[in-house]
Amino acid sequence: MSIFVQGKFVLVVLVSHDKGLKFSKNSFEFLKFAEVFSVASLCMMSVTESELWRRLKENKDGEAADKLGDRYWNGDGVEQSDAMAFQCFKWGAEYGNRNCIESCGFCCFNGFGADKNKELGLRYYKLAAQAGSVISCHNVARSFELAKDYEAAAVWYQKAVDCKDDDPQWHECRMHCAQWLTDRG
């Protein structure tokens, strides 16, 4: 992991490894994953596991659920467990956390920590897309593309291009989606 500080933002570049990031098992190899955290979010990375559990239980804190899920996903200070990661993401999704909704989609769609259920995975992805997730729009589009439903894929690729998610990590994803639309006229 590399950390770069620029003003009020901290860029944390996470490099995939054996288990990798929660998205590293994804087949979209063209993406280089980086996550932008505010300084407050970076401080949360050093919060103890027990503090995250307390915040999750007492406050129904979706961000705490997301961070716990990431820790279980990567085995960061806890025993690695896809099932526990999915459970944390599921709680966070219930509390409205977009990252958790997206992660539930990934887990269900691919069968990590949950039974493989592409239909349920797509429902989660669509919910995250409605909340403004570029990658979820892309994942829905890609599933339609693989099913050779190019009309539906085009609709979702266009949604990814039009998405208001200003997170710089998704610029390359947006460019890929725009290129797919251009190539298919």
C-alpha positions, 0 to 999 in steps of 0.5 A: 500500500502506498500513501500520498497526501495532497491537501485535505485528501489522502490517496491510498493505492492498494496493490492486489495480492493473493486475496487482493482487494474486494474487487481484485477477483473481478475480471475487469483487468483494465482497472487500476484500483486506488481509493481516495479517502478524506483524512477523517476516513484515513484515521478510521483505518487505524480504528480498532476492530472492537471500536468498529464493532461497537460503532456498528452495533450501537450506531448501525454505522454503514462505514464501520461495516464497510471497514470491517468487511474490508478487514475480513476480506483482506485478513487485515488484523483478523482471520481472513473470511469471505463469509464474515466480510460478506456478513459485514457488507450485508449489514452495511448495505442494510444501513444504506452504505453504497460501498457495502451494497456494491460489495454485496453485489460482487460477493453474490454475483461471484459466490464469495462468502455467499452462495453464487447468485448472479440475479441477486448480485445484479440487484445489488449492483443496480441498487449501488448504481442508483446510488451513483456507483460507476463500477456497479453500472459497469458491472451490470453492463458487462453482465449484459454484454457477456449475455450478448444483450448488447442493447441493455449493455449499451444502456448501462455503459451509458449510465456509467459514462453519465454517472455523477461519481466524481471519484478519480479512481473511476475515470479509467472505467468511465473511459472504457465504457465510453470506448465500448459505446463508440466501438459499437456505434 
